[in-house]
Amino acid sequence: MLQLTTKTWITKTYAKIVELYHSKEAQKALQEDVKDGEKPVNLSKDEIKAIETSLAK
């Protein structure tokens, strides 16, 4: 039971981090911080989910 709870917590936490990272505020801060040395990748939630699914296999 603890393992399932931990996995669920990690999944929800990861999803929140992804959501925050892709926010407009975070994207702007990233561009300012790296002086355009890194280009953020904007993927839809469905595209992110597809990548997660393929990596989980």
ChimeraX attribute file (.defattr): number of C-alpha atoms within 10 A of each C-alpha:
attribute: neighborCount
match mode: 1-to-1
recipient: residues
	/A:1	6
	/A:2	7
	/A:3	8
	/A:4	9
	/A:5	10
	/A:6	11
	/A:7	12
	/A:8	12
	/A:9	12
	/A:10	12
	/A:11	12
	/A:12	12
	/A:13	12
	/A:14	12
	/A:15	15
	/A:16	12
	/A:17	12
	/A:18	13
	/A:19	12
	/A:20	13
	/A:21	16
	/A:22	17
	/A:23	12
	/A:24	10
	/A:25	10
	/A:26	14
	/A:27	17
	/A:28	12
	/A:29	12
	/A:30	17
	/A:31	14
	/A:32	11
	/A:33	11
	/A:34	10
	/A:35	10
	/A:36	10
	/A:37	10
	/A:38	10
	/A:39	11
	/A:40	14
	/A:41	8
	/A:42	12
	/A:43	10
	/A:44	10
	/A:45	12
	/A:46	9
	/A:47	11
	/A:48	14
	/A:49	13
	/A:50	12
	/A:51	11
	/A:52	11
	/A:53	10
	/A:54	9
	/A:55	8
	/A:56	7
	/A:57	5
